[in-house]
Amino acid sequence: MALSQKLEFRQSQSLVMTPQLMQAIKLLQLSNLDLVAYVDAELERNPLLEREETDPSRPETPAEAFDARSPEPLSGPSGLADGEFDGTLPGSEMSLSGGGGDEGDVIGPAPLEAALSASPASVAAEIDTDPGDLYADDSGSEALDPSRLVGDSWSTVGRGGGEDLGLDGFAAQGISLREHLEEQVALAFADPVRRLVARDLIDAVDEAGYLRTDLESVAERLGIPLAIIEETLEILQGFDPPGVFARDLGECLALQLKERNRLDPAMKALVDNLPLVARRDFAALRRSCGVDDEDIADMVRELRSLDPKPGLAFGESSVQAIVPDVVVQGSSGGGWLVELNSDTLPRVLVNQSYYSRVVRTTKPGEERAYLSECLQTANWLVKSLDQRAKTILKVASEIVRQQDAFLAHGVAHLRPLNLRTVAEAIGMHESTVSRVTANKYMATTRGIFELKYFFTSSIAASDGGDAHSAEAVRHRIRALIDAEPADAVLSDDAIVQTLKDAGIDIARRTVAKYRESMRIPSSVQRRREKMAAQRGR
């Protein structure tokens, strides 16, 4: 075979993951706290980025961050056409009609932004996401610049994110368990040797208050007799909180009972038989403790009032409250008003005037290239934040539309829902919806829920009707068990039959799995507990 050279043209697509696209994907799945931290880091690094200070004397409306338009009303079974946004994205709020069939009004929608269409379409293969999910092209309409400042050359995105600090920002740092114990060591021990042993044992206490070390190894490491280690531990076990320095659960409960002066022989026998307490075997407990039914019920009730993890009352830092990303409220027209929580949206400005002044006095070279890179990064961050906010609102609005019955009537009416249903309804990729719902919360009239809470598996209906949500079935199982009398405790088979009579086709093992996930004991254990409680009365 002869070898020859020739020229050939081929057209192919290559996979390119640009830094800007990676940044947009990262921002999409960040929680509100992580987003604020990320933006703060960018503000420190990029001289062209500034945080916009809001005027506290001027009240703002939820839709101020977006350009208000007046589109045609969308109609459908819930007030909006199923899965259709008519080529537009909502602004900072959306009014969804309830189940009454009235048409809802969309306030402040805007065309899809075309400024972020530079990424190759082949990138979707690697990130499992359609490029249009993040940067949709709508070349037929004017690109949205939702918060361009009139009369200035700065652009901004989002609302809030300023230096507003609530009372939580000034909360005192909570004392840690270690600090609390060391304060007591200084008062309990005068001997330097015992203080050394006490501080060594404090180092071996975990966050729950349990001692996680072997006394023999401590004595060998410190070169101190084991008797001194044991005597020191006995004193430490009298420290506050009661139950600290215990080596197992039984010792922790015994220390708390001893502090209450309730560790009599019968209670000691009860603590020594915790496996029987867990199985609710009250007959065996009565034999072990030598008491009657009424006494054993009181003893078990007192045992449950103790704290199995006393060290958790102390912490290194204060508990961070959940800040919802989306707020859902009832509207005057009987529907639902969905809006972004402005407190979770950083307000970022790109100082283009400063860039214009500096670049005129900068010679071509590395400095000008650095300024150009900073400007490009700043503009991309602004657009990514804008697109992130609109994508979250779009997904949340569809979730509200799908779960309208839950918002109106409660968890028993929660519909089965998966990511694909929402993705197909709003024209996005399934993985994009998954990223949007990660670490995001929605405040509703029924409480604050993670967005993923609304996605539940479906259980078929026995009569061939609509499927039931797994969460709604769990709620019904708990309601049946809570209502059962002591003399007619429902077995898993009885629960299955009751649910089938209600039109829910469910297997017995599924009922057992749901019951165990809710930490509900078996019918035998519940019968023992209810009968003991009745005798105690």
C-alpha positions as a Python dict, from the first residue, in 0.01 Angstrom:
ca = {
    (1, 'M'): (0, 0, 0),
    (2, 'A'): (143, 337, -108),
    (3, 'L'): (176, 619, 144),
    (4, 'S'): (71, 967, 42),
    (5, 'Q'): (-4, 1304, 196),
    (6, 'K'): (-327, 1495, 151),
    (7, 'L'): (-524, 1780, 305),
    (8, 'E'): (-864, 1713, 461),
    (9, 'F'): (-1116, 1944, 629),
    (10, 'R'): (-1325, 1817, 917),
    (11, 'Q'): (-1590, 1985, 1127),
    (12, 'S'): (-1617, 1869, 1487),
    (13, 'Q'): (-1719, 1991, 1827),
    (14, 'S'): (-1477, 1999, 2119),
    (15, 'L'): (-1560, 2003, 2486),
    (16, 'V'): (-1446, 2325, 2653),
    (17, 'M'): (-1519, 2408, 3016),
    (18, 'T'): (-1453, 2780, 3044),
    (19, 'P'): (-1376, 2936, 3383),
    (20, 'Q'): (-1680, 3162, 3346),
    (21, 'L'): (-1913, 2867, 3294),
    (22, 'M'): (-1761, 2683, 3590),
    (23, 'Q'): (-1823, 2994, 3800),
    (24, 'A'): (-2187, 3014, 3691),
    (25, 'I'): (-2245, 2648, 3773),
    (26, 'K'): (-2081, 2694, 4111),
    (27, 'L'): (-2296, 2997, 4194),
    (28, 'L'): (-2612, 2811, 4094),
    (29, 'Q'): (-2575, 2545, 4363),
    (30, 'L'): (-2436, 2762, 4644),
    (31, 'S'): (-2646, 2831, 4950),
    (32, 'N'): (-2717, 3191, 5047),
    (33, 'L'): (-2441, 3191, 5310),
    (34, 'D'): (-2184, 3043, 5071),
    (35, 'L'): (-2291, 3290, 4803),
    (36, 'V'): (-2233, 3588, 5032),
    (37, 'A'): (-1890, 3452, 5127),
    (38, 'Y'): (-1802, 3400, 4760),
    (39, 'V'): (-1909, 3752, 4663),
    (40, 'D'): (-1716, 3899, 4956),
    (41, 'A'): (-1403, 3722, 4834),
    (42, 'E'): (-1457, 3860, 4482),
    (43, 'L'): (-1504, 4212, 4623),
    (44, 'E'): (-1168, 4182, 4796),
    (45, 'R'): (-994, 4052, 4484),
    (46, 'N'): (-1147, 4265, 4208),
    (47, 'P'): (-1095, 4645, 4229),
    (48, 'L'): (-1378, 4711, 3982),
    (49, 'L'): (-1641, 4544, 4200),
    (50, 'E'): (-1819, 4738, 4472),
    (51, 'R'): (-2103, 4665, 4706),
    (52, 'E'): (-2401, 4893, 4663),
    (53, 'E'): (-2514, 5053, 4986),
    (54, 'T'): (-2890, 5061, 5013),
    (55, 'D'): (-3066, 5370, 5145),
    (56, 'P'): (-3248, 5267, 5465),
    (57, 'S'): (-3477, 5572, 5443),
    (58, 'R'): (-3612, 5465, 5105),
    (59, 'P'): (-3839, 5159, 5107),
    (60, 'E'): (-3790, 4918, 4821),
    (61, 'T'): (-4038, 4696, 4649),
    (62, 'P'): (-3960, 4334, 4567),
    (63, 'A'): (-3965, 4402, 4193),
    (64, 'E'): (-3726, 4699, 4193),
    (65, 'A'): (-3428, 4486, 4096),
    (66, 'F'): (-3589, 4393, 3766),
    (67, 'D'): (-3733, 4577, 3472),
    (68, 'A'): (-4114, 4580, 3494),
    (69, 'R'): (-4306, 4471, 3187),
    (70, 'S'): (-4669, 4393, 3114),
    (71, 'P'): (-4695, 4061, 2927),
    (72, 'E'): (-5004, 3877, 2823),
    (73, 'P'): (-5162, 3683, 3110),
    (74, 'L'): (-5079, 3315, 3117),
    (75, 'S'): (-5363, 3072, 3171),
    (76, 'G'): (-5387, 2712, 3276),
    (77, 'P'): (-5526, 2491, 3547),
    (78, 'S'): (-5332, 2681, 3811),
    (79, 'G'): (-5335, 3023, 3647),
    (80, 'L'): (-5024, 2965, 3431),
    (81, 'A'): (-4988, 2750, 3125),
    (82, 'D'): (-4839, 2412, 3212),
    (83, 'G'): (-4464, 2444, 3176),
    (84, 'E'): (-4485, 2756, 2961),
    (85, 'F'): (-4336, 3096, 3038),
    (86, 'D'): (-4392, 3228, 2686),
    (87, 'G'): (-4021, 3286, 2627),
    (88, 'T'): (-3989, 3507, 2930),
    (89, 'L'): (-3839, 3475, 3271),
    (90, 'P'): (-4008, 3621, 3578),
    (91, 'G'): (-3878, 3915, 3764),
    (92, 'S'): (-3835, 3924, 4137),
    (93, 'E'): (-4191, 3813, 4205),
    (94, 'M'): (-4469, 3616, 4043),
    (95, 'S'): (-4837, 3580, 4124),
    (96, 'L'): (-4969, 3230, 4072),
    (97, 'S'): (-5338, 3154, 4069),
    (98, 'G'): (-5464, 2889, 4306),
    (99, 'G'): (-5683, 2598, 4220),
    (100, 'G'): (-5981, 2816, 4142),
    (101, 'G'): (-5900, 2846, 3772),
    (102, 'D'): (-5855, 3228, 3767),
    (103, 'E'): (-5587, 3367, 3548),
    (104, 'G'): (-5275, 3482, 3731),
    (105, 'D'): (-5068, 3790, 3662),
    (106, 'V'): (-4695, 3784, 3617),
    (107, 'I'): (-4536, 4098, 3753),
    (108, 'G'): (-4205, 4212, 3612),
    (109, 'P'): (-4110, 3940, 3358),
    (110, 'A'): (-3829, 4005, 3117),
    (111, 'P'): (-3682, 3846, 2805),
    (112, 'L'): (-3416, 3583, 2845),
    (113, 'E'): (-3077, 3742, 2855),
    (114, 'A'): (-2859, 3698, 2549),
    (115, 'A'): (-2535, 3827, 2696),
    (116, 'L'): (-2410, 3488, 2813),
    (117, 'S'): (-2433, 3288, 2493),
    (118, 'A'): (-2060, 3272, 2426),
    (119, 'S'): (-2009, 2927, 2583),
    (120, 'P'): (-1993, 2632, 2339),
    (121, 'A'): (-2300, 2415, 2320),
    (122, 'S'): (-2085, 2106, 2367),
    (123, 'V'): (-2016, 2202, 2728),
    (124, 'A'): (-2355, 2055, 2820),
    (125, 'A'): (-2224, 1705, 2759),
    (126, 'E'): (-1968, 1734, 3040),
    (127, 'I'): (-2178, 1916, 3296),
    (128, 'D'): (-2497, 1730, 3203),
    (129, 'T'): (-2670, 2063, 3154),
    (130, 'D'): (-2811, 2246, 2856),
    (131, 'P'): (-2630, 2576, 2794),
    (132, 'G'): (-2969, 2742, 2756),
    (133, 'D'): (-3044, 2656, 3119),
    (134, 'L'): (-2780, 2904, 3230),
    (135, 'Y'): (-2742, 3142, 2938),
    (136, 'A'): (-3041, 3123, 2710),
    (137, 'D'): (-3025, 3306, 2382),
    (138, 'D'): (-3311, 3536, 2294),
    (139, 'S'): (-3158, 3732, 2011),
    (140, 'G'): (-3495, 3862, 1898),
    (141, 'S'): (-3536, 4079, 2205),
    (142, 'E'): (-3331, 4334, 2384),
    (143, 'A'): (-3093, 4193, 2645),
    (144, 'L'): (-3213, 4256, 2995),
    (145, 'D'): (-3005, 4479, 3218),
    (146, 'P'): (-3246, 4469, 3514),
    (147, 'S'): (-3086, 4714, 3747),
    (148, 'R'): (-2895, 4958, 3532),
    (149, 'L'): (-2862, 5285, 3719),
    (150, 'V'): (-3012, 5576, 3527),
    (151, 'G'): (-2764, 5848, 3443),
    (152, 'D'): (-2461, 5647, 3547),
    (153, 'S'): (-2230, 5398, 3387),
    (154, 'W'): (-2256, 5140, 3666),
    (155, 'S'): (-2452, 4816, 3645),
    (156, 'T'): (-2582, 4612, 3934),
    (157, 'V'): (-2767, 4294, 4011),
    (158, 'G'): (-2967, 4169, 4306),
    (159, 'R'): (-3092, 4344, 4610),
    (160, 'G'): (-2984, 4357, 4969),
    (161, 'G'): (-2652, 4200, 5063),
    (162, 'G'): (-2536, 4521, 5226),
    (163, 'E'): (-2396, 4570, 5569),
    (164, 'D'): (-2730, 4533, 5743),
    (165, 'L'): (-2674, 4332, 6055),
    (166, 'G'): (-2946, 4190, 6272),
    (167, 'L'): (-2927, 4107, 6638),
    (168, 'D'): (-2789, 3765, 6549),
    (169, 'G'): (-2473, 3933, 6423),
    (170, 'F'): (-2402, 4065, 6771),
    (171, 'A'): (-2487, 3745, 6957),
    (172, 'A'): (-2235, 3656, 7224),
    (173, 'Q'): (-2005, 3363, 7155),
    (174, 'G'): (-2134, 3063, 7352),
    (175, 'I'): (-1898, 2903, 7600),
    (176, 'S'): (-1764, 2565, 7493),
    (177, 'L'): (-1785, 2247, 7698),
    (178, 'R'): (-1408, 2245, 7740),
    (179, 'E'): (-1402, 2598, 7879),
    (180, 'H'): (-1691, 2518, 8113),
    (181, 'L'): (-1510, 2214, 8251),
    (182, 'E'): (-1174, 2389, 8288),
    (183, 'E'): (-1336, 2663, 8495),
    (184, 'Q'): (-1455, 2396, 8739),
    (185, 'V'): (-1114, 2226, 8747),
    (186, 'A'): (-957, 2541, 8888),
    (187, 'L'): (-1202, 2530, 9180),
    (188, 'A'): (-1212, 2154, 9242),
    (189, 'F'): (-841, 2066, 9248),
    (190, 'A'): (-560, 2226, 9446),
    (191, 'D'): (-305, 1951, 9374),
    (192, 'P'): (-107, 2027, 9053),
    (193, 'V'): (-86, 1656, 8972),
    (194, 'R'): (-461, 1607, 8984),
    (195, 'R'): (-510, 1925, 8780),
    (196, 'L'): (-279, 1777, 8517),
    (197, 'V'): (-482, 1455, 8513),
    (198, 'A'): (-811, 1647, 8499),
    (199, 'R'): (-702, 1855, 8200),
    (200, 'D'): (-578, 1543, 8023),
    (201, 'L'): (-917, 1377, 8074),
    (202, 'I'): (-1095, 1691, 7953),
    (203, 'D'): (-901, 1661, 7628),
    (204, 'A'): (-1049, 1312, 7585),
    (205, 'V'): (-1414, 1426, 7625),
    (206, 'D'): (-1613, 1439, 7302),
    (207, 'E'): (-1875, 1700, 7213),
    (208, 'A'): (-2153, 1490, 7371),
    (209, 'G'): (-1972, 1484, 7706),
    (210, 'Y'): (-1850, 1122, 7700),
    (211, 'L'): (-1497, 1021, 7800),
    (212, 'R'): (-1333, 854, 7501),
    (213, 'T'): (-1011, 715, 7646),
    (214, 'D'): (-888, 424, 7853),
    (215, 'L'): (-780, 505, 8210),
    (216, 'E'): (-493, 254, 8197),
    (217, 'S'): (-345, 425, 7891),
    (218, 'V'): (-374, 765, 8063),
    (219, 'A'): (-193, 633, 8371),
    (220, 'E'): (81, 481, 8157),
    (221, 'R'): (126, 793, 7947),
    (222, 'L'): (139, 1032, 8244),
    (223, 'G'): (334, 796, 8472),
    (224, 'I'): (73, 835, 8747),
    (225, 'P'): (-82, 549, 8950),
    (226, 'L'): (-416, 427, 8820),
    (227, 'A'): (-578, 490, 9159),
    (228, 'I'): (-515, 865, 9127),
    (229, 'I'): (-663, 865, 8776),
    (230, 'E'): (-977, 687, 8902),
    (231, 'E'): (-1014, 921, 9201),
    (232, 'T'): (-977, 1224, 8977),
    (233, 'L'): (-1237, 1086, 8734),
    (234, 'E'): (-1481, 1029, 9022),
    (235, 'I'): (-1455, 1398, 9112),
    (236, 'L'): (-1487, 1504, 8748),
    (237, 'Q'): (-1806, 1301, 8711),
    (238, 'G'): (-1964, 1533, 8966),
    (239, 'F'): (-1906, 1836, 8742),
    (240, 'D'): (-2175, 2030, 8562),
    (241, 'P'): (-2351, 1931, 8340),
    (242, 'P'): (-2463, 1614, 8519),
    (243, 'G'): (-2363, 1303, 8328),
    (244, 'V'): (-2040, 1443, 8186),
    (245, 'F'): (-1726, 1221, 8180),
    (246, 'A'): (-1942, 908, 8149),
    (247, 'R'): (-1795, 621, 7952),
    (248, 'D'): (-2124, 480, 7823),
    (249, 'L'): (-2494, 563, 7817),
    (250, 'G'): (-2576, 366, 8131),
    (251, 'E'): (-2313, 549, 8334),
    (252, 'C'): (-2429, 884, 8195),
    (253, 'L'): (-2788, 821, 8304),
    (254, 'A'): (-2674, 684, 8641),
    (255, 'L'): (-2470, 1000, 8709),
    (256, 'Q'): (-2772, 1219, 8638),
    (257, 'L'): (-2992, 1008, 8863),
    (258, 'K'): (-2728, 1021, 9135),
    (259, 'E'): (-2723, 1401, 9111),
    (260, 'R'): (-3103, 1396, 9161),
    (261, 'N'): (-3065, 1151, 9453),
    (262, 'R'): (-3280, 898, 9266),
    (263, 'L'): (-3030, 618, 9209),
    (264, 'D'): (-3195, 359, 9433),
    (265, 'P'): (-3153, -19, 9377),
    (266, 'A'): (-3465, -42, 9160),
    (267, 'M'): (-3355, 246, 8937),
    (268, 'K'): (-3002, 103, 8923),
    (269, 'A'): (-3147, -225, 8796),
    (270, 'L'): (-3344, -34, 8536),
    (271, 'V'): (-3032, 145, 8411),
    (272, 'D'): (-2846, -185, 8396),
    (273, 'N'): (-3117, -324, 8165),
    (274, 'L'): (-3137, -52, 7901),
    (275, 'P'): (-3177, -308, 7618),
    (276, 'L'): (-3504, -420, 7782),
    (277, 'V'): (-3614, -56, 7805),
    (278, 'A'): (-3542, -12, 7434),
    (279, 'R'): (-3751, -320, 7352),
    (280, 'R'): (-4025, -202, 7592),
    (281, 'D'): (-4022, -541, 7761),
    (282, 'F'): (-4197, -422, 8077),
    (283, 'A'): (-4263, -772, 8208),
    (284, 'A'): (-3889, -849, 8221),
    (285, 'L'): (-3819, -505, 8369),
    (286, 'R'): (-4070, -565, 8648),
    (287, 'R'): (-3896, -889, 8737),
    (288, 'S'): (-3549, -730, 8727),
    (289, 'C'): (-3644, -422, 8932),
    (290, 'G'): (-3889, -593, 9168),
    (291, 'V'): (-4162, -330, 9127),
    (292, 'D'): (-4519, -324, 9001),
    (293, 'D'): (-4658, -185, 8674),
    (294, 'E'): (-4724, 163, 8810),
    (295, 'D'): (-4371, 201, 8950),
    (296, 'I'): (-4205, 74, 8633),
    (297, 'A'): (-4405, 323, 8424),
    (298, 'D'): (-4293, 610, 8651),
    (299, 'M'): (-3932, 492, 8641),
    (300, 'V'): (-3926, 468, 8262),
    (301, 'R'): (-4087, 811, 8238),
    (302, 'E'): (-3818, 958, 8463),
    (303, 'L'): (-3545, 780, 8268),
    (304, 'R'): (-3667, 940, 7946),
    (305, 'S'): (-3650, 1285, 8104),
    (306, 'L'): (-3271, 1254, 8134),
    (307, 'D'): (-3027, 1391, 7878),
    (308, 'P'): (-2831, 1116, 7697),
    (309, 'K'): (-2586, 1374, 7553),
    (310, 'P'): (-2530, 1642, 7817),
    (311, 'G'): (-2233, 1798, 7640),
    (312, 'L'): (-2442, 1916, 7346),
    (313, 'A'): (-2584, 2193, 7563),
    (314, 'F'): (-2254, 2372, 7498),
    (315, 'G'): (-2114, 2468, 7160),
    (316, 'E'): (-1829, 2646, 6992),
    (317, 'S'): (-2060, 2883, 6807),
    (318, 'S'): (-2418, 2999, 6799),
    (319, 'V'): (-2676, 2818, 6589),
    (320, 'Q'): (-2726, 2970, 6245),
    (321, 'A'): (-3090, 3030, 6163),
    (322, 'I'): (-3223, 2925, 5823),
    (323, 'V'): (-3279, 3216, 5587),
    (324, 'P'): (-3523, 3126, 5307),
    (325, 'D'): (-3426, 3200, 4948),
    (326, 'V'): (-3788, 3222, 4828),
    (327, 'V'): (-4095, 3358, 5005),
    (328, 'V'): (-4446, 3237, 4914),
    (329, 'Q'): (-4749, 3430, 5034),
    (330, 'G'): (-5117, 3425, 4955),
    (331, 'S'): (-5229, 3693, 4713),
    (332, 'S'): (-5549, 3894, 4723),
    (333, 'G'): (-5678, 3713, 4414),
    (334, 'G'): (-5671, 3376, 4588),
    (335, 'G'): (-5341, 3255, 4435),
    (336, 'W'): (-4983, 3258, 4556),
    (337, 'L'): (-4724, 3533, 4535),
    (338, 'V'): (-4373, 3396, 4480),
    (339, 'E'): (-4081, 3633, 4533),
    (340, 'L'): (-3711, 3613, 4599),
    (341, 'N'): (-3589, 3696, 4948),
    (342, 'S'): (-3390, 4015, 4894),
    (343, 'D'): (-3180, 3947, 5203),
    (344, 'T'): (-3010, 3655, 5026),
    (345, 'L'): (-2916, 3847, 4709),
    (346, 'P'): (-2584, 4032, 4721),
    (347, 'R'): (-2599, 4377, 4562),
    (348, 'V'): (-2293, 4418, 4343),
    (349, 'L'): (-2183, 4713, 4128),
    (350, 'V'): (-1936, 4723, 3840),
    (351, 'N'): (-1761, 5061, 3844),
    (352, 'Q'): (-1717, 5115, 3472),
    (353, 'S'): (-1642, 5485, 3520),
    (354, 'Y'): (-1343, 5400, 3735),
    (355, 'Y'): (-1227, 5152, 3474),
    (356, 'S'): (-1253, 5416, 3197),
    (357, 'R'): (-1049, 5668, 3396),
    (358, 'V'): (-776, 5422, 3487),
    (359, 'V'): (-742, 5253, 3150),
    (360, 'R'): (-677, 5590, 2979),
    (361, 'T'): (-367, 5644, 3194),
    (362, 'T'): (-243, 5286, 3169),
    (363, 'K'): (11, 5184, 2908),
    (364, 'P'): (-59, 4876, 2698),
    (365, 'G'): (83, 4567, 2860),
    (366, 'E'): (28, 4360, 3168),
    (367, 'E'): (-150, 4636, 3363),
    (368, 'R'): (-406, 4700, 3092),
    (369, 'A'): (-455, 4326, 3044),
    (370, 'Y'): (-514, 4293, 3419),
    (371, 'L'): (-777, 4568, 3411),
    (372, 'S'): (-950, 4410, 3113),
    (373, 'E'): (-958, 4075, 3291),
    (374, 'C'): (-1101, 4236, 3605),
    (375, 'L'): (-1373, 4407, 3400),
    (376, 'Q'): (-1463, 4088, 3219),
    (377, 'T'): (-1475, 3893, 3547),
    (378, 'A'): (-1686, 4159, 3716),
    (379, 'N'): (-1938, 4175, 3431),
    (380, 'W'): (-1962, 3800, 3421),
    (381, 'L'): (-2019, 3781, 3797),
    (382, 'V'): (-2299, 4037, 3773),
    (383, 'K'): (-2468, 3848, 3491),
    (384, 'S'): (-2421, 3513, 3667),
    (385, 'L'): (-2582, 3645, 3984),
    (386, 'D'): (-2869, 3784, 3781),
    (387, 'Q'): (-2921, 3457, 3596),
    (388, 'R'): (-2896, 3260, 3921),
    (389, 'A'): (-3170, 3468, 4083),
    (390, 'K'): (-3403, 3432, 3785),
    (391, 'T'): (-3339, 3057, 3759),
    (392, 'I'): (-3418, 3003, 4127),
    (393, 'L'): (-3739, 3202, 4092),
    (394, 'K'): (-3839, 3011, 3782),
    (395, 'V'): (-3791, 2672, 3948),
    (396, 'A'): (-3960, 2783, 4271),
    (397, 'S'): (-4259, 2918, 4080),
    (398, 'E'): (-4306, 2584, 3906),
    (399, 'I'): (-4281, 2400, 4239),
    (400, 'V'): (-4552, 2625, 4383),
    (401, 'R'): (-4767, 2559, 4079),
    (402, 'Q'): (-4724, 2183, 4116),
    (403, 'Q'): (-4776, 2180, 4495),
    (404, 'D'): (-5067, 2424, 4514),
    (405, 'A'): (-5279, 2170, 4706),
    (406, 'F'): (-5009, 2127, 4970),
    (407, 'L'): (-4992, 2501, 5034),
    (408, 'A'): (-5370, 2523, 5057),
    (409, 'H'): (-5457, 2207, 5251),
    (410, 'G'): (-5143, 2061, 5411),
    (411, 'V'): (-4901, 1769, 5380),
    (412, 'A'): (-5179, 1515, 5319),
    (413, 'H'): (-5225, 1676, 4974),
    (414, 'L'): (-4856, 1678, 4875),
    (415, 'R'): (-4828, 1558, 4517),
    (416, 'P'): (-4561, 1314, 4394),
    (417, 'L'): (-4302, 1519, 4206),
    (418, 'N'): (-3962, 1454, 4050),
    (419, 'L'): (-3692, 1668, 3894),
    (420, 'R'): (-3780, 1565, 3541),
    (421, 'T'): (-4137, 1693, 3572),
    (422, 'V'): (-4019, 2038, 3677),
    (423, 'A'): (-3737, 2041, 3421),
    (424, 'E'): (-3970, 1959, 3133),
    (425, 'A'): (-4228, 2212, 3249),
    (426, 'I'): (-3985, 2505, 3253),
    (427, 'G'): (-3760, 2393, 2966),
    (428, 'M'): (-3444, 2326, 3166),
    (429, 'H'): (-3216, 2029, 3211),
    (430, 'E'): (-3283, 1795, 3500),
    (431, 'S'): (-2937, 1847, 3650),
    (432, 'T'): (-2991, 2224, 3651),
    (433, 'V'): (-3307, 2183, 3857),
    (434, 'S'): (-3114, 1957, 4093),
    (435, 'R'): (-2848, 2225, 4142),
    (436, 'V'): (-3107, 2495, 4197),
    (437, 'T'): (-3291, 2297, 4464),
    (438, 'A'): (-2972, 2210, 4655),
    (439, 'N'): (-2929, 2407, 4981),
    (440, 'K'): (-3223, 2637, 4899),
    (441, 'Y'): (-3522, 2699, 5125),
    (442, 'M'): (-3875, 2824, 5069),
    (443, 'A'): (-4079, 3009, 5332),
    (444, 'T'): (-4449, 2925, 5303),
    (445, 'T'): (-4758, 2975, 5514),
    (446, 'R'): (-4695, 2623, 5649),
    (447, 'G'): (-4335, 2677, 5749),
    (448, 'I'): (-3988, 2680, 5595),
    (449, 'F'): (-3905, 2383, 5373),
    (450, 'E'): (-3603, 2286, 5170),
    (451, 'L'): (-3686, 2287, 4800),
    (452, 'K'): (-3598, 1919, 4780),
    (453, 'Y'): (-3874, 1846, 5033),
    (454, 'F'): (-4132, 1895, 4759),
    (455, 'F'): (-3979, 1619, 4546),
    (456, 'T'): (-4116, 1286, 4670),
    (457, 'S'): (-4162, 947, 4513),
    (458, 'S'): (-4504, 829, 4409),
    (459, 'I'): (-4714, 540, 4539),
    (460, 'A'): (-4972, 396, 4301),
    (461, 'A'): (-5343, 420, 4373),
    (462, 'S'): (-5530, 94, 4420),
    (463, 'D'): (-5828, 218, 4219),
    (464, 'G'): (-5622, 335, 3923),
    (465, 'G'): (-5651, 704, 4011),
    (466, 'D'): (-5378, 962, 4070),
    (467, 'A'): (-5065, 846, 4250),
    (468, 'H'): (-4998, 948, 4609),
    (469, 'S'): (-4690, 1121, 4747),
    (470, 'A'): (-4468, 913, 4974),
    (471, 'E'): (-4453, 1202, 5223),
    (472, 'A'): (-4833, 1222, 5233),
    (473, 'V'): (-4851, 847, 5294),
    (474, 'R'): (-4603, 879, 5582),
    (475, 'H'): (-4819, 1154, 5728),
    (476, 'R'): (-5127, 931, 5703),
    (477, 'I'): (-4946, 637, 5869),
    (478, 'R'): (-4842, 858, 6159),
    (479, 'A'): (-5197, 991, 6195),
    (480, 'L'): (-5337, 637, 6206),
    (481, 'I'): (-5088, 531, 6472),
    (482, 'D'): (-5142, 842, 6683),
    (483, 'A'): (-5517, 780, 6684),
    (484, 'E'): (-5504, 409, 6772),
    (485, 'P'): (-5636, 308, 7117),
    (486, 'A'): (-5434, 99, 7358),
    (487, 'D'): (-5662, -203, 7323),
    (488, 'A'): (-5665, -194, 6940),
    (489, 'V'): (-5309, -122, 6828),
    (490, 'L'): (-5274, -140, 6451),
    (491, 'S'): (-5032, -391, 6305),
    (492, 'D'): (-4849, -323, 5980),
    (493, 'D'): (-5094, -552, 5799),
    (494, 'A'): (-5387, -358, 5942),
    (495, 'I'): (-5231, -31, 5830),
    (496, 'V'): (-5182, -175, 5481),
    (497, 'Q'): (-5547, -275, 5463),
    (498, 'T'): (-5664, 65, 5591),
    (499, 'L'): (-5453, 243, 5329),
    (500, 'K'): (-5579, 16, 5052),
    (501, 'D'): (-5936, 93, 5155),
    (502, 'A'): (-5842, 461, 5115),
    (503, 'G'): (-5713, 396, 4761),
    (504, 'I'): (-5338, 363, 4835),
    (505, 'D'): (-5168, 52, 4696),
    (506, 'I'): (-4876, -9, 4931),
    (507, 'A'): (-4682, -316, 5043),
    (508, 'R'): (-4634, -421, 5403),
    (509, 'R'): (-4256, -385, 5386),
    (510, 'T'): (-4303, -27, 5265),
    (511, 'V'): (-4523, 51, 5564),
    (512, 'A'): (-4260, -99, 5794),
    (513, 'K'): (-3988, 103, 5626),
    (514, 'Y'): (-4181, 429, 5658),
    (515, 'R'): (-4270, 352, 6021),
    (516, 'E'): (-3906, 283, 6111),
    (517, 'S'): (-3789, 598, 5931),
    (518, 'M'): (-4026, 797, 6157),
    (519, 'R'): (-3888, 610, 6462),
    (520, 'I'): (-4224, 459, 6544),
    (521, 'P'): (-4193, 124, 6730),
    (522, 'S'): (-4367, -194, 6623),
    (523, 'S'): (-4724, -276, 6722),
    (524, 'V'): (-4606, -509, 7000),
    (525, 'Q'): (-4384, -242, 7154),
    (526, 'R'): (-4655, 24, 7119),
    (527, 'R'): (-4911, -202, 7287),
    (528, 'R'): (-4677, -257, 7582),
    (529, 'E'): (-4608, 112, 7615),
    (530, 'K'): (-4973, 217, 7593),
    (531, 'M'): (-5086, -46, 7843),
    (532, 'A'): (-4814, 58, 8087),
    (533, 'A'): (-4914, 421, 8047),
    (534, 'Q'): (-5277, 330, 8122),
    (535, 'R'): (-5177, 141, 8436),
    (536, 'G'): (-4966, 439, 8543),
    (537, 'R'): (-5273, 661, 8536),
}
